[in-house]
């Protein structure tokens, strides 16, 4: 019957709404901290070298530089990573309803504690139909996935399983990102050294035609 949400579903809603709320606060905190750090670095650059450029562009470039220079530990153990993990926990706990809910065009909610005659298109229900009491307990409770675990264990599983699953994916992503950034930095450094070496070798300078 559909007289109300089962406790296990309510637990998933707690993880989903709680995760969304906490992750939003976390990502706003991350944005604020990153902006302040980038602004401080840009102000130091302007004070020391007297750069004259668009401040917003300098801050954006500095934010990208800070993000790219982070180590694996700084990437993985960060509030931004925690934000992504909590968002995944929220998604798993709300997306599960898609697989647990039957999508039927004739779905109609009933009011506890009885089934009652209702006017539904395509259903011929006489006005004299008897009211049928709903059972207090689901007679097919054993078919539900949380029946085997118990509500407490089910709630723990729905929290920790996606949490650690997202953490593993985040660790792999962080490791790959660090290696990619390191390779790009090595290639850029090699190109700069090669250009410096060419400019230092006599006779390598390009001839310039100054005219008669």
Secondary structure in CASP SS format (residue, H / E / C, confidence):
PFRMAT SS
TARGET T0000
AUTHOR 0000-0000-0000
METHOD secondary structure of the structure
MODEL  1
X C 1.00
X C 1.00
X C 1.00
X C 1.00
X C 1.00
X C 1.00
X H 1.00
X H 1.00
X H 1.00
X H 1.00
X H 1.00
X H 1.00
X H 1.00
X H 1.00
X H 1.00
X H 1.00
X H 1.00
X H 1.00
X H 1.00
X H 1.00
X H 1.00
X H 1.00
X H 1.00
X H 1.00
X H 1.00
X H 1.00
X H 1.00
X H 1.00
X H 1.00
X H 1.00
X H 1.00
X H 1.00
X H 1.00
X H 1.00
X H 1.00
X H 1.00
X H 1.00
X H 1.00
X H 1.00
X H 1.00
X H 1.00
X H 1.00
X H 1.00
X H 1.00
X H 1.00
X H 1.00
X H 1.00
X H 1.00
X H 1.00
X C 1.00
X C 1.00
X C 1.00
X C 1.00
X C 1.00
X H 1.00
X H 1.00
X H 1.00
X H 1.00
X H 1.00
X H 1.00
X H 1.00
X H 1.00
X H 1.00
X H 1.00
X H 1.00
X H 1.00
X H 1.00
X H 1.00
X C 1.00
X C 1.00
X C 1.00
X H 1.00
X H 1.00
X H 1.00
X H 1.00
X H 1.00
X C 1.00
X C 1.00
X H 1.00
X H 1.00
X H 1.00
X H 1.00
X H 1.00
X H 1.00
X H 1.00
X H 1.00
X H 1.00
X H 1.00
X H 1.00
X H 1.00
X H 1.00
X H 1.00
X H 1.00
X H 1.00
X H 1.00
X H 1.00
X H 1.00
X H 1.00
X H 1.00
X H 1.00
X C 1.00
X C 1.00
X C 1.00
X C 1.00
X C 1.00
X C 1.00
X C 1.00
X C 1.00
X C 1.00
X C 1.00
X C 1.00
X C 1.00
X C 1.00
X E 1.00
X E 1.00
X C 1.00
X C 1.00
X C 1.00
X C 1.00
X C 1.00
X C 1.00
X C 1.00
X C 1.00
X C 1.00
X C 1.00
X C 1.00
X C 1.00
X C 1.00
X C 1.00
X C 1.00
X C 1.00
X E 1.00
X E 1.00
X C 1.00
X C 1.00
X C 1.00
X C 1.00
X C 1.00
X C 1.00
X C 1.00
X H 1.00
X H 1.00
X H 1.00
X C 1.00
X H 1.00
X H 1.00
X H 1.00
X H 1.00
X H 1.00
X C 1.00
X H 1.00
X H 1.00
X H 1.00
X H 1.00
X H 1.00
X H 1.00
X H 1.00
X H 1.00
X H 1.00
X H 1.00
X H 1.00
X H 1.00
X H 1.00
X H 1.00
X H 1.00
X H 1.00
X H 1.00
X H 1.00
X H 1.00
X H 1.00
X H 1.00
X H 1.00
X H 1.00
X H 1.00
X H 1.00
X H 1.00
X H 1.00
X H 1.00
X H 1.00
X H 1.00
X H 1.00
X H 1.00
X H 1.00
X H 1.00
X H 1.00
X H 1.00
X H 1.00
X H 1.00
X H 1.00
X H 1.00
X H 1.00
X H 1.00
X H 1.00
X H 1.00
X H 1.00
X H 1.00
X H 1.00
X H 1.00
X H 1.00
X H 1.00
X C 1.00
X C 1.00
X C 1.00
X C 1.00
X C 1.00
X C 1.00
X C 1.00
X C 1.00
X C 1.00
X C 1.00
X C 1.00
X C 1.00
END
